Amino acid sequence: MLQRVKDEGMSFGSGPRSRADGKINYLHNGRGFYFECENGHVWEVITHTYVTD
């Protein structure tokens, strides 16, 4: 997913208020990033779950 965002030339970032810092975060033992689509919606992409057993 990150590569697709990069290929489109879109800005991305490590947090919802840091959508253009070009970094990913490593919170909760995963990876994540945020970006804004052409319609102005902010998207979060994460590789971990918030569900616990």
PDB file of N, CA, C, O and CB in Angstrom:
ATOM      1  N   MET A   1       0.819  -1.185   0.000  1.00  0.00           N
ATOM      2  CA  MET A   1       0.000   0.000   0.000  1.00  0.00           C
ATOM      3  C   MET A   1       0.867   1.254   0.000  1.00  0.00           C
ATOM      4  O   MET A   1       0.590   2.213  -0.720  1.00  0.00           O
ATOM      5  CB  MET A   1      -0.934  -0.005   1.197  1.00  0.00           C
ATOM      6  N   LEU A   2       1.911   1.235   0.810  1.00  0.00           N
ATOM      7  CA  LEU A   2       2.800   2.402   0.865  1.00  0.00           C
ATOM      8  C   LEU A   2       3.426   2.666  -0.506  1.00  0.00           C
ATOM      9  O   LEU A   2       3.535   3.819  -0.923  1.00  0.00           O
ATOM     10  CB  LEU A   2       3.908   2.193   1.927  1.00  0.00           C
ATOM     11  N   GLN A   3       3.832   1.625  -1.198  1.00  0.00           N
ATOM     12  CA  GLN A   3       4.439   1.819  -2.512  1.00  0.00           C
ATOM     13  C   GLN A   3       3.455   2.440  -3.492  1.00  0.00           C
ATOM     14  O   GLN A   3       3.846   3.261  -4.322  1.00  0.00           O
ATOM     15  CB  GLN A   3       4.952   0.492  -3.060  1.00  0.00           C
ATOM     16  N   ARG A   4       2.191   2.063  -3.409  1.00  0.00           N
ATOM     17  CA  ARG A   4       1.181   2.653  -4.282  1.00  0.00           C
ATOM     18  C   ARG A   4       1.013   4.143  -4.010  1.00  0.00           C
ATOM     19  O   ARG A   4       0.878   4.942  -4.937  1.00  0.00           O
ATOM     20  CB  ARG A   4      -0.153   1.937  -4.107  1.00  0.00           C
ATOM     21  N   VAL A   5       1.022   4.509  -2.728  1.00  0.00           N
ATOM     22  CA  VAL A   5       0.928   5.927  -2.356  1.00  0.00           C
ATOM     23  C   VAL A   5       2.145   6.676  -2.893  1.00  0.00           C
ATOM     24  O   VAL A   5       2.007   7.767  -3.446  1.00  0.00           O
ATOM     25  CB  VAL A   5       0.822   6.093  -0.808  1.00  0.00           C
ATOM     26  N   LYS A   6       3.330   6.100  -2.733  1.00  0.00           N
ATOM     27  CA  LYS A   6       4.545   6.730  -3.247  1.00  0.00           C
ATOM     28  C   LYS A   6       4.501   6.855  -4.769  1.00  0.00           C
ATOM     29  O   LYS A   6       4.844   7.902  -5.317  1.00  0.00           O
ATOM     30  CB  LYS A   6       5.781   5.931  -2.821  1.00  0.00           C
ATOM     31  N   ASP A   7       4.080   5.786  -5.452  1.00  0.00           N
ATOM     32  CA  ASP A   7       4.027   5.811  -6.914  1.00  0.00           C
ATOM     33  C   ASP A   7       3.088   6.886  -7.444  1.00  0.00           C
ATOM     34  O   ASP A   7       3.307   7.429  -8.528  1.00  0.00           O
ATOM     35  CB  ASP A   7       3.595   4.460  -7.437  1.00  0.00           C
ATOM     36  N   GLU A   8       2.044   7.193  -6.683  1.00  0.00           N
ATOM     37  CA  GLU A   8       1.104   8.246  -7.079  1.00  0.00           C
ATOM     38  C   GLU A   8       1.619   9.641  -6.745  1.00  0.00           C
ATOM     39  O   GLU A   8       0.999  10.641  -7.105  1.00  0.00           O
ATOM     40  CB  GLU A   8      -0.235   8.026  -6.405  1.00  0.00           C
ATOM     41  N   GLY A   9       2.756   9.702  -6.053  1.00  0.00           N
ATOM     42  CA  GLY A   9       3.330  10.995  -5.687  1.00  0.00           C
ATOM     43  C   GLY A   9       2.587  11.683  -4.565  1.00  0.00           C
ATOM     44  O   GLY A   9       2.667  12.902  -4.418  1.00  0.00           O
ATOM     45  N   MET A  10       1.861  10.908  -3.767  1.00  0.00           N
ATOM     46  CA  MET A  10       1.084  11.473  -2.671  1.00  0.00           C
ATOM     47  C   MET A  10       1.953  11.611  -1.428  1.00  0.00           C
ATOM     48  O   MET A  10       2.853  10.803  -1.203  1.00  0.00           O
ATOM     49  CB  MET A  10      -0.149  10.602  -2.372  1.00  0.00           C
ATOM     50  N   SER A  11       1.688  12.619  -0.636  1.00  0.00           N
ATOM     51  CA  SER A  11       2.370  12.785   0.645  1.00  0.00           C
ATOM     52  C   SER A  11       1.824  11.775   1.637  1.00  0.00           C
ATOM     53  O   SER A  11       0.653  11.400   1.579  1.00  0.00           O
ATOM     54  CB  SER A  11       2.202  14.227   1.186  1.00  0.00           C
ATOM     55  N   PHE A  12       2.682  11.339   2.545  1.00  0.00           N
ATOM     56  CA  PHE A  12       2.267  10.435   3.614  1.00  0.00           C
ATOM     57  C   PHE A  12       3.066  10.766   4.849  1.00  0.00           C
ATOM     58  O   PHE A  12       4.098  11.433   4.771  1.00  0.00           O
ATOM     59  CB  PHE A  12       2.456   8.946   3.213  1.00  0.00           C
ATOM     60  N   GLY A  13       2.593  10.305   5.985  1.00  0.00           N
ATOM     61  CA  GLY A  13       3.300  10.599   7.211  1.00  0.00           C
ATOM     62  C   GLY A  13       2.978   9.647   8.341  1.00  0.00           C
ATOM     63  O   GLY A  13       2.161   8.737   8.199  1.00  0.00           O
ATOM     64  N   SER A  14       3.628   9.872   9.454  1.00  0.00           N
ATOM     65  CA  SER A  14       3.577   8.961  10.590  1.00  0.00           C
ATOM     66  C   SER A  14       2.389   9.159  11.517  1.00  0.00           C
ATOM     67  O   SER A  14       2.183   8.350  12.422  1.00  0.00           O
ATOM     68  CB  SER A  14       4.815   9.095  11.371  1.00  0.00           C
ATOM     69  N   GLY A  15       1.610  10.201  11.322  1.00  0.00           N
ATOM     70  CA  GLY A  15       0.475  10.439  12.207  1.00  0.00           C
ATOM     71  C   GLY A  15      -0.620  11.222  11.521  1.00  0.00           C
ATOM     72  O   GLY A  15      -0.400  11.798  10.455  1.00  0.00           O
ATOM     73  N   PRO A  16      -1.798  11.250  12.121  1.00  0.00           N
ATOM     74  CA  PRO A  16      -2.910  11.964  11.503  1.00  0.00           C
ATOM     75  C   PRO A  16      -2.673  13.465  11.373  1.00  0.00           C
ATOM     76  O   PRO A  16      -3.251  14.122  10.507  1.00  0.00           O
ATOM     77  CB  PRO A  16      -4.156  11.726  12.294  1.00  0.00           C
ATOM     78  N   ARG A  17      -1.828  13.994  12.232  1.00  0.00           N
ATOM     79  CA  ARG A  17      -1.484  15.419  12.136  1.00  0.00           C
ATOM     80  C   ARG A  17      -0.089  15.620  11.539  1.00  0.00           C
ATOM     81  O   ARG A  17       0.414  16.741  11.465  1.00  0.00           O
ATOM     82  CB  ARG A  17      -1.558  16.077  13.522  1.00  0.00           C
ATOM     83  N   SER A  18       0.521  14.517  11.116  1.00  0.00           N
ATOM     84  CA  SER A  18       1.858  14.540  10.498  1.00  0.00           C
ATOM     85  C   SER A  18       1.796  13.791   9.176  1.00  0.00           C
ATOM     86  O   SER A  18       2.573  12.865   8.945  1.00  0.00           O
ATOM     87  CB  SER A  18       2.939  13.905  11.444  1.00  0.00           C
ATOM     88  N   ARG A  19       0.883  14.187   8.319  1.00  0.00           N
ATOM     89  CA  ARG A  19       0.629  13.429   7.090  1.00  0.00           C
ATOM     90  C   ARG A  19       1.612  13.725   5.966  1.00  0.00           C
ATOM     91  O   ARG A  19       1.463  13.189   4.868  1.00  0.00           O
ATOM     92  CB  ARG A  19      -0.756  13.710   6.609  1.00  0.00           C
ATOM     93  N   ALA A  20       2.596  14.551   6.208  1.00  0.00           N
ATOM     94  CA  ALA A  20       3.541  14.893   5.144  1.00  0.00           C
ATOM     95  C   ALA A  20       4.999  14.781   5.586  1.00  0.00           C
ATOM     96  O   ALA A  20       5.881  15.332   4.928  1.00  0.00           O
ATOM     97  CB  ALA A  20       3.271  16.295   4.653  1.00  0.00           C
ATOM     98  N   ASP A  21       5.270  14.075   6.690  1.00  0.00           N
ATOM     99  CA  ASP A  21       6.656  13.987   7.145  1.00  0.00           C
ATOM    100  C   ASP A  21       7.442  12.868   6.453  1.00  0.00           C
ATOM    101  O   ASP A  21       8.640  12.726   6.695  1.00  0.00           O
ATOM    102  CB  ASP A  21       6.687  13.775   8.641  1.00  0.00           C
ATOM    103  N   GLY A  22       6.791  12.071   5.598  1.00  0.00           N
ATOM    104  CA  GLY A  22       7.481  11.025   4.844  1.00  0.00           C
ATOM    105  C   GLY A  22       7.962   9.860   5.681  1.00  0.00           C
ATOM    106  O   GLY A  22       8.827   9.100   5.246  1.00  0.00           O
ATOM    107  N   LYS A  23       7.411   9.707   6.885  1.00  0.00           N
ATOM    108  CA  LYS A  23       7.830   8.638   7.789  1.00  0.00           C
ATOM    109  C   LYS A  23       6.667   7.698   8.070  1.00  0.00           C
ATOM    110  O   LYS A  23       5.504   8.050   7.873  1.00  0.00           O
ATOM    111  CB  LYS A  23       8.376   9.220   9.106  1.00  0.00           C
ATOM    112  N   ILE A  24       7.001   6.489   8.538  1.00  0.00           N
ATOM    113  CA  ILE A  24       5.980   5.575   9.037  1.00  0.00           C
ATOM    114  C   ILE A  24       6.194   5.425  10.536  1.00  0.00           C
ATOM    115  O   ILE A  24       7.292   5.674  11.035  1.00  0.00           O
ATOM    116  CB  ILE A  24       6.038   4.182   8.307  1.00  0.00           C
ATOM    117  N   ASN A  25       5.148   5.019  11.258  1.00  0.00           N
ATOM    118  CA  ASN A  25       5.317   4.817  12.697  1.00  0.00           C
ATOM    119  C   ASN A  25       5.403   3.323  12.994  1.00  0.00           C
ATOM    120  O   ASN A  25       5.025   2.491  12.170  1.00  0.00           O
ATOM    121  CB  ASN A  25       4.147   5.467  13.491  1.00  0.00           C
ATOM    122  N   TYR A  26       5.899   3.003  14.163  1.00  0.00           N
ATOM    123  CA  TYR A  26       6.086   1.620  14.589  1.00  0.00           C
ATOM    124  C   TYR A  26       5.372   1.368  15.912  1.00  0.00           C
ATOM    125  O   TYR A  26       5.881   0.655  16.776  1.00  0.00           O
ATOM    126  CB  TYR A  26       7.584   1.292  14.719  1.00  0.00           C
ATOM    127  N   LEU A  27       4.205   1.951  16.060  1.00  0.00           N
ATOM    128  CA  LEU A  27       3.449   1.822  17.299  1.00  0.00           C
ATOM    129  C   LEU A  27       2.798   0.444  17.422  1.00  0.00           C
ATOM    130  O   LEU A  27       2.463  -0.183  16.417  1.00  0.00           O
ATOM    131  CB  LEU A  27       2.385   2.909  17.380  1.00  0.00           C
ATOM    132  N   HIS A  28       2.625  -0.014  18.642  1.00  0.00           N
ATOM    133  CA  HIS A  28       1.890  -1.249  18.948  1.00  0.00           C
ATOM    134  C   HIS A  28       2.468  -2.463  18.226  1.00  0.00           C
ATOM    135  O   HIS A  28       1.723  -3.356  17.822  1.00  0.00           O
ATOM    136  CB  HIS A  28       0.425  -1.087  18.576  1.00  0.00           C
ATOM    137  N   ASN A  29       3.784  -2.502  18.062  1.00  0.00           N
ATOM    138  CA  ASN A  29       4.468  -3.625  17.406  1.00  0.00           C
ATOM    139  C   ASN A  29       4.052  -3.810  15.949  1.00  0.00           C
ATOM    140  O   ASN A  29       4.045  -4.937  15.453  1.00  0.00           O
ATOM    141  CB  ASN A  29       4.199  -4.902  18.166  1.00  0.00           C
ATOM    142  N   GLY A  30       3.717  -2.763  15.278  1.00  0.00           N
ATOM    143  CA  GLY A  30       3.359  -2.827  13.867  1.00  0.00           C
ATOM    144  C   GLY A  30       3.946  -1.645  13.127  1.00  0.00           C
ATOM    145  O   GLY A  30       4.886  -1.000  13.590  1.00  0.00           O
ATOM    146  N   ARG A  31       3.375  -1.377  11.974  1.00  0.00           N
ATOM    147  CA  ARG A  31       3.778  -0.213  11.186  1.00  0.00           C
ATOM    148  C   ARG A  31       2.516   0.482  10.722  1.00  0.00           C
ATOM    149  O   ARG A  31       1.479  -0.155  10.535  1.00  0.00           O
ATOM    150  CB  ARG A  31       4.685  -0.616   9.970  1.00  0.00           C
ATOM    151  N   GLY A  32       2.604   1.781  10.537  1.00  0.00           N
ATOM    152  CA  GLY A  32       1.447   2.519  10.072  1.00  0.00           C
ATOM    153  C   GLY A  32       1.824   3.837   9.444  1.00  0.00           C
ATOM    154  O   GLY A  32       2.884   4.399   9.722  1.00  0.00           O
ATOM    155  N   PHE A  33       0.937   4.324   8.588  1.00  0.00           N
ATOM    156  CA  PHE A  33       1.119   5.644   8.009  1.00  0.00           C
ATOM    157  C   PHE A  33      -0.237   6.218   7.650  1.00  0.00           C
ATOM    158  O   PHE A  33      -1.239   5.505   7.606  1.00  0.00           O
ATOM    159  CB  PHE A  33       2.038   5.587   6.771  1.00  0.00           C
ATOM    160  N   TYR A  34      -0.254   7.507   7.396  1.00  0.00           N
ATOM    161  CA  TYR A  34      -1.473   8.245   7.082  1.00  0.00           C
ATOM    162  C   TYR A  34      -1.266   9.004   5.788  1.00  0.00           C
ATOM    163  O   TYR A  34      -0.153   9.426   5.473  1.00  0.00           O
ATOM    164  CB  TYR A  34      -1.860   9.211   8.232  1.00  0.00           C
ATOM    165  N   PHE A  35      -2.346   9.174   5.042  1.00  0.00           N
ATOM    166  CA  PHE A  35      -2.292  10.002   3.842  1.00  0.00           C
ATOM    167  C   PHE A  35      -3.671  10.562   3.565  1.00  0.00           C
ATOM    168  O   PHE A  35      -4.675  10.068   4.079  1.00  0.00           O
ATOM    169  CB  PHE A  35      -1.772   9.197   2.627  1.00  0.00           C
ATOM    170  N   GLU A  36      -3.704  11.596   2.749  1.00  0.00           N
ATOM    171  CA  GLU A  36      -4.961  12.243   2.390  1.00  0.00           C
ATOM    172  C   GLU A  36      -5.215  11.976   0.912  1.00  0.00           C
ATOM    173  O   GLU A  36      -4.345  12.223   0.077  1.00  0.00           O
ATOM    174  CB  GLU A  36      -4.924  13.784   2.693  1.00  0.00           C
ATOM    175  N   CYS A  37      -6.409  11.471   0.584  1.00  0.00           N
ATOM    176  CA  CYS A  37      -6.735  11.178  -0.810  1.00  0.00           C
ATOM    177  C   CYS A  37      -7.197  12.441  -1.521  1.00  0.00           C
ATOM    178  O   CYS A  37      -7.364  13.490  -0.898  1.00  0.00           O
ATOM    179  CB  CYS A  37      -7.817  10.089  -0.898  1.00  0.00           C
ATOM    180  N   GLU A  38      -7.403  12.335  -2.822  1.00  0.00           N
ATOM    181  CA  GLU A  38      -7.770  13.502  -3.632  1.00  0.00           C
ATOM    182  C   GLU A  38      -9.119  14.083  -3.244  1.00  0.00           C
ATOM    183  O   GLU A  38      -9.415  15.226  -3.593  1.00  0.00           O
ATOM    184  CB  GLU A  38      -7.787  13.131  -5.094  1.00  0.00           C
ATOM    185  N   ASN A  39      -9.950  13.321  -2.527  1.00  0.00           N
ATOM    186  CA  ASN A  39     -11.246  13.815  -2.063  1.00  0.00           C
ATOM    187  C   ASN A  39     -11.171  14.485  -0.693  1.00  0.00           C
ATOM    188  O   ASN A  39     -12.187  14.934  -0.162  1.00  0.00           O
ATOM    189  CB  ASN A  39     -12.235  12.678  -2.011  1.00  0.00           C
ATOM    190  N   GLY A  40      -9.967  14.553  -0.123  1.00  0.00           N
ATOM    191  CA  GLY A  40      -9.785  15.203   1.163  1.00  0.00           C
ATOM    192  C   GLY A  40      -9.974  14.307   2.371  1.00  0.00           C
ATOM    193  O   GLY A  40      -9.924  14.780   3.507  1.00  0.00           O
ATOM    194  N   HIS A  41     -10.194  12.989   2.137  1.00  0.00           N
ATOM    195  CA  HIS A  41     -10.342  12.047   3.241  1.00  0.00           C
ATOM    196  C   HIS A  41      -8.963  11.627   3.744  1.00  0.00           C
ATOM    197  O   HIS A  41      -8.048  11.410   2.950  1.00  0.00           O
ATOM    198  CB  HIS A  41     -11.166  10.809   2.804  1.00  0.00           C
ATOM    199  N   VAL A  42      -8.817  11.512   5.060  1.00  0.00           N
ATOM    200  CA  VAL A  42      -7.568  11.057   5.658  1.00  0.00           C
ATOM    201  C   VAL A  42      -7.684   9.556   5.901  1.00  0.00           C
ATOM    202  O   VAL A  42      -8.642   9.088   6.516  1.00  0.00           O
ATOM    203  CB  VAL A  42      -7.254  11.829   6.989  1.00  0.00           C
ATOM    204  N   TRP A  43      -6.699   8.809   5.412  1.00  0.00           N
ATOM    205  CA  TRP A  43      -6.678   7.356   5.532  1.00  0.00           C
ATOM    206  C   TRP A  43      -5.542   6.921   6.439  1.00  0.00           C
ATOM    207  O   TRP A  43      -4.465   7.518   6.447  1.00  0.00           O
ATOM    208  CB  TRP A  43      -6.543   6.698   4.154  1.00  0.00           C
ATOM    209  N   GLU A  44      -5.805   5.866   7.206  1.00  0.00           N
ATOM    210  CA  GLU A  44      -4.795   5.249   8.065  1.00  0.00           C
ATOM    211  C   GLU A  44      -4.551   3.840   7.553  1.00  0.00           C
ATOM    212  O   GLU A  44      -5.503   3.097   7.316  1.00  0.00           O
ATOM    213  CB  GLU A  44      -5.242   5.237   9.571  1.00  0.00           C
ATOM    214  N   VAL A  45      -3.299   3.463   7.381  1.00  0.00           N
ATOM    215  CA  VAL A  45      -2.932   2.114   6.988  1.00  0.00           C
ATOM    216  C   VAL A  45      -2.077   1.545   8.113  1.00  0.00           C
ATOM    217  O   VAL A  45      -1.051   2.124   8.470  1.00  0.00           O
ATOM    218  CB  VAL A  45      -2.172   2.092   5.607  1.00  0.00           C
ATOM    219  N   ILE A  46      -2.500   0.404   8.675  1.00  0.00           N
ATOM    220  CA  ILE A  46      -1.780  -0.189   9.806  1.00  0.00           C
ATOM    221  C   ILE A  46      -1.558  -1.678   9.559  1.00  0.00           C
ATOM    222  O   ILE A  46      -2.302  -2.312   8.811  1.00  0.00           O
ATOM    223  CB  ILE A  46      -2.556   0.029  11.129  1.00  0.00           C
ATOM    224  N   THR A  47      -0.522  -2.228  10.199  1.00  0.00           N
ATOM    225  CA  THR A  47      -0.206  -3.655  10.055  1.00  0.00           C
ATOM    226  C   THR A  47      -0.370  -4.404  11.377  1.00  0.00           C
ATOM    227  O   THR A  47       0.161  -5.502  11.541  1.00  0.00           O
ATOM    228  CB  THR A  47       1.225  -3.832   9.533  1.00  0.00           C
ATOM    229  N   HIS A  48      -1.089  -3.823  12.297  1.00  0.00           N
ATOM    230  CA  HIS A  48      -1.330  -4.481  13.592  1.00  0.00           C
ATOM    231  C   HIS A  48      -2.813  -4.440  13.892  1.00  0.00           C
ATOM    232  O   HIS A  48      -3.582  -3.786  13.188  1.00  0.00           O
ATOM    233  CB  HIS A  48      -0.517  -3.801  14.740  1.00  0.00           C
ATOM    234  N   THR A  49      -3.200  -5.122  14.915  1.00  0.00           N
ATOM    235  CA  THR A  49      -4.597  -5.120  15.318  1.00  0.00           C
ATOM    236  C   THR A  49      -4.744  -4.532  16.718  1.00  0.00           C
ATOM    237  O   THR A  49      -3.830  -4.625  17.538  1.00  0.00           O
ATOM    238  CB  THR A  49      -5.176  -6.542  15.268  1.00  0.00           C
ATOM    239  N   TYR A  50      -5.870  -3.944  16.978  1.00  0.00           N
ATOM    240  CA  TYR A  50      -6.163  -3.450  18.312  1.00  0.00           C
ATOM    241  C   TYR A  50      -6.872  -4.499  19.155  1.00  0.00           C
ATOM    242  O   TYR A  50      -7.090  -4.292  20.349  1.00  0.00           O
ATOM    243  CB  TYR A  50      -7.005  -2.195  18.230  1.00  0.00           C
ATOM    244  N   VAL A  51      -7.230  -5.618  18.550  1.00  0.00           N
ATOM    245  CA  VAL A  51      -7.951  -6.690  19.238  1.00  0.00           C
ATOM    246  C   VAL A  51      -6.956  -7.470  20.083  1.00  0.00           C
ATOM    247  O   VAL A  51      -5.867  -7.814  19.623  1.00  0.00           O
ATOM    248  CB  VAL A  51      -8.685  -7.631  18.223  1.00  0.00           C
ATOM    249  N   THR A  52      -7.343  -7.744  21.323  1.00  0.00           N
ATOM    250  CA  THR A  52      -6.505  -8.572  22.201  1.00  0.00           C
ATOM    251  C   THR A  52      -7.292  -9.805  22.607  1.00  0.00           C
ATOM    252  O   THR A  52      -8.522  -9.795  22.635  1.00  0.00           O
ATOM    253  CB  THR A  52      -6.039  -7.775  23.462  1.00  0.00           C
ATOM    254  N   ASP A  53      -6.579 -10.840  22.914  1.00  0.00           N
ATOM    255  CA  ASP A  53      -7.227 -12.100  23.351  1.00  0.00           C
ATOM    256  C   ASP A  53      -7.579 -12.059  24.807  1.00  0.00           C
ATOM    257  O   ASP A  53      -8.126 -13.026  25.338  1.00  0.00           O
ATOM    258  CB  ASP A  53      -6.326 -13.298  23.086  1.00  0.00           C
TER     259      ASP A  53
END
